[in-house]
Amino acid sequence: MTPPTITVHHLHNSRAQRILWLLEELGQPYDVVHYQRDPQTLLAPPALKAVHPLGKSPVVQVDGEVLAESGAIIETLAERLGNGRLLPAPGTPAATRCRYWLHYAEGSAMPPLLLKLVFDRIAQARMPFFVRPVAQGIVDKAMAGFVGPQLKLHLNYMEGELQQRDWFAGDAFSAADVQMSYPVEAAQARAGLNAAEHPRLTDWLARIHARPAYQRAAQRGGQGAQPSD
């Protein structure tokens, strides 16, 4: 059977890295179109809108069909190309957990991480000296009252889940681990994830980073393990 023609539209330091990793795990050939962020805004270039109206990454073309949203891309590619790999057997508890983590990664884990990124940038932004104390006060209040507690809540929750099993969906590596890599790496980069408080999450990161498919994807994507947003 002829493999599909797959093109990954890859924005540097983005969620698109997960798609490269998934395809490496599946052993599927693919092409990569690289995009760089605007150095000032860190946003994707307008060229991505020619592929998908939102101009976001990842976007994948499979035999001309355009797929967007990393969780949907991962689930679709695993279903079509996995031949039973990376998705637990339907109807099992592991399958239910896998679907949960595919949605949790962006729906629950990423919002507080993105808020922290926004407030960090506000705190570091250039502004008149008389405005800075007001801005810093807003940042400090938001971080202490909401963002910080939410980050701690989610990190402790994920740590507790991995105390019960080796991988997010169960005893075997799955698409859920691919999807969860982005928020956990982001938490390690800028939200206080550390080995002393989160030994299971830290060990999980070490194990995914050691996978040959992960390392091949990092080379194809031209980046390391830590996302920028």
The 8 nearest C-alpha neighbors of each residue, nearest first, counted from 0:
[[1, 2, 3, 80, 4, 27, 82, 79],
 [0, 2, 3, 4, 28, 27, 62, 80],
 [3, 1, 0, 4, 27, 28, 5, 80],
 [4, 2, 62, 5, 61, 1, 28, 27],
 [3, 5, 62, 61, 2, 29, 6, 60],
 [6, 4, 61, 29, 60, 3, 30, 62],
 [5, 7, 30, 60, 59, 29, 31, 8],
 [6, 8, 59, 31, 9, 30, 32, 58],
 [9, 7, 32, 58, 59, 31, 57, 33],
 [8, 10, 33, 15, 7, 32, 34, 57],
 [9, 11, 34, 13, 56, 35, 33, 12],
 [10, 12, 35, 13, 34, 9, 36, 33],
 [13, 11, 226, 227, 10, 222, 14, 16],
 [14, 12, 15, 11, 10, 226, 16, 228],
 [13, 15, 16, 17, 57, 181, 56, 69],
 [16, 14, 57, 13, 17, 18, 9, 56],
 [15, 17, 19, 14, 18, 13, 20, 220],
 [18, 16, 20, 15, 19, 14, 177, 21],
 [17, 19, 21, 15, 20, 16, 22, 73],
 [20, 18, 22, 216, 16, 17, 21, 23],
 [19, 21, 216, 23, 17, 213, 18, 22],
 [22, 20, 18, 24, 23, 19, 17, 25],
 [21, 23, 25, 19, 27, 24, 20, 26],
 [22, 24, 26, 20, 212, 25, 21, 19],
 [25, 23, 21, 212, 22, 26, 20, 213],
 [26, 24, 22, 23, 27, 81, 21, 80],
 [27, 25, 23, 24, 22, 28, 21, 212],
 [26, 28, 22, 25, 23, 29, 2, 24],
 [29, 27, 26, 30, 5, 22, 2, 4],
 [30, 28, 5, 6, 27, 31, 4, 7],
 [29, 31, 6, 7, 5, 32, 28, 4],
 [30, 32, 7, 6, 8, 33, 9, 29],
 [31, 33, 8, 9, 7, 34, 30, 6],
 [34, 32, 9, 10, 31, 8, 35, 11],
 [33, 35, 10, 9, 11, 32, 36, 44],
 [36, 34, 11, 10, 37, 43, 33, 44],
 [37, 35, 41, 43, 42, 38, 44, 34],
 [36, 38, 41, 42, 39, 40, 43, 44],
 [39, 37, 41, 36, 40, 42, 35, 43],
 [40, 38, 37, 41, 42, 36, 43, 44],
 [39, 41, 42, 37, 38, 36, 43, 44],
 [42, 40, 37, 36, 38, 39, 43, 35],
 [43, 41, 40, 36, 37, 44, 38, 39],
 [42, 44, 36, 37, 45, 55, 41, 35],
 [43, 45, 46, 36, 47, 37, 42, 35],
 [46, 44, 47, 48, 54, 43, 49, 42],
 [47, 45, 48, 44, 49, 54, 50, 43],
 [46, 48, 54, 49, 45, 50, 44, 51],
 [49, 47, 54, 52, 51, 50, 46, 45],
 [48, 50, 47, 46, 51, 52, 54, 45],
 [49, 51, 48, 47, 52, 54, 58, 46],
 [50, 52, 48, 54, 53, 49, 47, 58],
 [53, 51, 48, 54, 50, 49, 47, 55],
 [54, 52, 55, 51, 48, 47, 50, 56],
 [53, 55, 48, 47, 52, 51, 45, 56],
 [56, 54, 53, 57, 47, 43, 58, 51],
 [57, 55, 58, 10, 15, 9, 8, 14],
 [56, 58, 15, 8, 9, 14, 69, 55],
 [57, 59, 67, 56, 8, 66, 7, 60],
 [60, 58, 7, 66, 6, 65, 8, 61],
 [59, 61, 65, 6, 64, 63, 5, 66],
 [62, 60, 5, 64, 63, 4, 3, 59],
 [61, 63, 4, 64, 3, 60, 5, 65],
 [62, 64, 61, 60, 65, 4, 5, 6],
 [65, 63, 61, 60, 62, 66, 59, 5],
 [64, 66, 60, 59, 63, 61, 67, 58],
 [65, 67, 59, 58, 72, 60, 64, 68],
 [66, 68, 58, 72, 57, 69, 59, 65],
 [69, 67, 71, 70, 72, 57, 66, 58],
 [68, 70, 72, 71, 73, 57, 67, 14],
 [71, 69, 73, 72, 101, 68, 74, 178],
 [70, 72, 74, 68, 73, 69, 75, 67],
 [73, 71, 69, 75, 70, 74, 76, 68],
 [72, 74, 70, 76, 71, 75, 77, 69],
 [73, 75, 77, 71, 72, 76, 78, 70],
 [76, 74, 72, 78, 77, 73, 71, 79],
 [77, 75, 79, 73, 78, 74, 80, 72],
 [76, 78, 81, 74, 80, 75, 79, 73],
 [77, 79, 75, 76, 81, 80, 74, 86],
 [80, 78, 76, 77, 81, 75, 82, 74],
 [79, 81, 77, 76, 82, 78, 25, 27],
 [80, 82, 77, 84, 83, 78, 79, 25],
 [83, 81, 84, 80, 79, 78, 77, 85],
 [82, 84, 81, 86, 85, 87, 88, 78],
 [85, 83, 81, 86, 82, 77, 87, 173],
 [84, 86, 173, 174, 77, 87, 81, 172],
 [85, 87, 84, 173, 174, 83, 88, 77],
 [88, 86, 94, 93, 89, 85, 91, 173],
 [87, 89, 91, 94, 90, 86, 83, 93],
 [90, 88, 91, 94, 87, 86, 95, 93],
 [89, 91, 94, 88, 92, 95, 93, 87],
 [90, 92, 94, 93, 89, 88, 95, 87],
 [93, 91, 95, 94, 96, 90, 168, 169],
 [92, 94, 96, 168, 91, 95, 169, 87],
 [95, 93, 87, 97, 91, 92, 96, 89],
 [94, 96, 92, 98, 93, 97, 99, 91],
 [95, 97, 99, 168, 93, 94, 98, 92],
 [98, 96, 168, 94, 175, 100, 99, 95],
 [99, 97, 101, 95, 96, 100, 94, 102],
 [98, 100, 96, 97, 102, 101, 103, 95],
 [99, 101, 103, 102, 97, 175, 98, 104],
 [100, 102, 98, 175, 99, 70, 103, 178],
 [103, 101, 100, 99, 104, 106, 105, 98],
 [102, 104, 100, 106, 107, 105, 101, 99],
 [105, 103, 108, 179, 102, 106, 100, 101],
 [104, 106, 109, 103, 107, 108, 102, 110],
 [105, 107, 103, 102, 104, 108, 109, 110],
 [108, 106, 103, 105, 109, 104, 110, 111],
 [109, 107, 104, 105, 110, 103, 182, 106],
 [108, 110, 112, 105, 111, 107, 182, 113],
 [111, 109, 113, 112, 108, 107, 114, 106],
 [112, 110, 114, 113, 109, 146, 150, 115],
 [113, 111, 109, 115, 114, 110, 116, 186],
 [112, 114, 116, 110, 115, 111, 109, 117],
 [115, 113, 111, 117, 116, 112, 118, 110],
 [114, 116, 112, 118, 113, 117, 119, 111],
 [115, 117, 113, 119, 114, 118, 120, 112],
 [118, 116, 114, 120, 115, 119, 113, 121],
 [119, 117, 121, 115, 120, 116, 138, 114],
 [120, 118, 116, 122, 121, 117, 115, 123],
 [119, 121, 123, 117, 118, 122, 124, 116],
 [122, 120, 118, 124, 123, 119, 117, 134],
 [121, 123, 119, 120, 124, 135, 118, 138],
 [122, 124, 120, 121, 119, 125, 118, 126],
 [125, 123, 121, 122, 120, 126, 119, 131],
 [124, 126, 123, 127, 121, 122, 131, 128],
 [125, 127, 124, 128, 131, 130, 129, 123],
 [128, 126, 130, 129, 131, 125, 132, 124],
 [129, 127, 131, 130, 126, 132, 125, 133],
 [128, 130, 127, 131, 132, 133, 126, 134],
 [131, 129, 127, 128, 133, 132, 134, 126],
 [130, 132, 134, 128, 133, 129, 135, 126],
 [133, 131, 135, 134, 130, 136, 129, 128],
 [132, 134, 136, 131, 135, 130, 137, 129],
 [135, 133, 131, 137, 136, 132, 138, 130],
 [136, 134, 138, 132, 137, 133, 131, 122],
 [135, 137, 133, 139, 134, 138, 132, 140],
 [136, 138, 134, 140, 135, 139, 141, 133],
 [139, 137, 135, 141, 136, 140, 118, 142],
 [138, 140, 136, 142, 137, 141, 143, 135],
 [141, 139, 137, 143, 138, 142, 144, 136],
 [142, 140, 138, 144, 139, 143, 145, 137],
 [143, 141, 146, 147, 139, 140, 144, 145],
 [144, 142, 140, 147, 141, 145, 139, 146],
 [145, 143, 141, 142, 140, 146, 148, 147],
 [144, 146, 148, 141, 142, 147, 143, 149],
 [145, 147, 142, 149, 148, 111, 150, 141],
 [146, 148, 142, 150, 149, 143, 145, 151],
 [149, 147, 151, 150, 145, 146, 152, 144],
 [150, 148, 152, 146, 151, 147, 145, 153],
 [149, 151, 147, 153, 152, 148, 154, 146],
 [150, 152, 148, 154, 149, 153, 155, 147],
 [153, 151, 149, 155, 150, 154, 148, 156],
 [152, 154, 156, 150, 155, 151, 157, 149],
 [155, 153, 151, 157, 156, 152, 158, 150],
 [156, 154, 158, 152, 153, 157, 151, 159],
 [155, 157, 153, 159, 154, 158, 152, 160],
 [158, 156, 160, 154, 159, 155, 153, 161],
 [159, 157, 155, 161, 156, 160, 200, 199],
 [160, 158, 162, 156, 157, 161, 155, 163],
 [161, 159, 157, 162, 163, 158, 156, 164],
 [162, 160, 164, 163, 158, 159, 165, 199],
 [161, 163, 159, 160, 164, 158, 199, 165],
 [164, 162, 161, 160, 159, 165, 169, 166],
 [165, 163, 161, 169, 166, 162, 170, 160],
 [166, 164, 170, 161, 169, 167, 163, 171],
 [167, 165, 169, 168, 164, 172, 170, 171],
 [166, 168, 169, 176, 175, 161, 165, 164],
 [169, 167, 97, 96, 93, 166, 175, 173],
 [170, 168, 166, 171, 93, 164, 167, 165],
 [169, 171, 165, 166, 164, 172, 168, 167],
 [172, 170, 169, 166, 173, 168, 165, 85],
 [171, 173, 166, 176, 85, 170, 174, 169],
 [174, 172, 85, 175, 176, 86, 171, 168],
 [173, 175, 85, 177, 176, 86, 178, 73],
 [176, 174, 178, 97, 173, 101, 177, 100],
 [177, 175, 179, 174, 178, 173, 167, 180],
 [176, 178, 174, 175, 180, 179, 17, 21],
 [177, 179, 175, 176, 180, 101, 174, 104],
 [180, 178, 176, 104, 181, 177, 182, 175],
 [179, 181, 183, 177, 178, 182, 184, 176],
 [180, 182, 184, 183, 179, 185, 14, 178],
 [183, 181, 185, 184, 180, 109, 179, 186],
 [182, 184, 186, 185, 180, 181, 187, 179],
 [185, 183, 187, 181, 186, 182, 225, 180],
 [184, 186, 182, 188, 183, 187, 226, 181],
 [187, 185, 190, 183, 184, 188, 189, 192],
 [186, 188, 192, 184, 185, 189, 191, 190],
 [189, 187, 185, 186, 184, 225, 190, 191],
 [188, 190, 186, 187, 191, 185, 192, 116],
 [191, 189, 186, 192, 187, 188, 150, 112],
 [190, 192, 187, 193, 189, 186, 188, 151],
 [191, 193, 187, 186, 190, 197, 194, 154],
 [194, 192, 195, 197, 196, 191, 201, 187],
 [193, 195, 198, 197, 201, 196, 192, 200],
 [194, 196, 193, 197, 198, 192, 201, 199],
 [197, 195, 194, 193, 198, 192, 155, 158],
 [196, 198, 194, 200, 193, 199, 195, 158],
 [199, 197, 194, 201, 200, 202, 195, 196],
 [198, 200, 202, 201, 197, 158, 161, 203],
 [201, 199, 203, 202, 197, 198, 158, 204],
 [202, 200, 198, 204, 199, 203, 194, 197],
 [201, 203, 199, 205, 204, 200, 198, 206],
 [204, 202, 200, 206, 201, 205, 199, 207],
 [205, 203, 201, 207, 206, 202, 208, 200],
 [206, 204, 202, 208, 203, 207, 209, 201],
 [207, 205, 203, 209, 204, 208, 202, 210],
 [206, 208, 204, 210, 209, 205, 203, 213],
 [207, 209, 205, 206, 210, 213, 204, 214],
 [210, 208, 206, 207, 205, 211, 214, 213],
 [209, 211, 213, 207, 212, 208, 214, 206],
 [212, 210, 214, 213, 215, 209, 208, 24],
 [211, 213, 23, 215, 24, 214, 210, 20],
 [214, 212, 216, 20, 210, 211, 215, 208],
 [213, 215, 217, 211, 216, 212, 218, 210],
 [214, 216, 212, 218, 217, 213, 211, 219],
 [215, 217, 20, 219, 213, 19, 218, 214],
 [218, 216, 214, 220, 222, 215, 219, 221],
 [217, 219, 221, 215, 216, 220, 214, 222],
 [220, 218, 216, 217, 221, 215, 19, 31],
 [221, 219, 217, 218, 222, 216, 16, 11],
 [220, 222, 218, 219, 217, 223, 11, 216],
 [223, 221, 217, 220, 12, 218, 224, 11],
 [224, 222, 217, 225, 221, 226, 218, 12],
 [223, 225, 226, 184, 222, 217, 208, 181],
 [224, 226, 184, 223, 188, 185, 227, 12],
 [227, 225, 12, 228, 185, 13, 224, 184],
 [226, 228, 12, 225, 13, 185, 188, 11],
 [227, 226, 13, 113, 116, 185, 12, 14]]
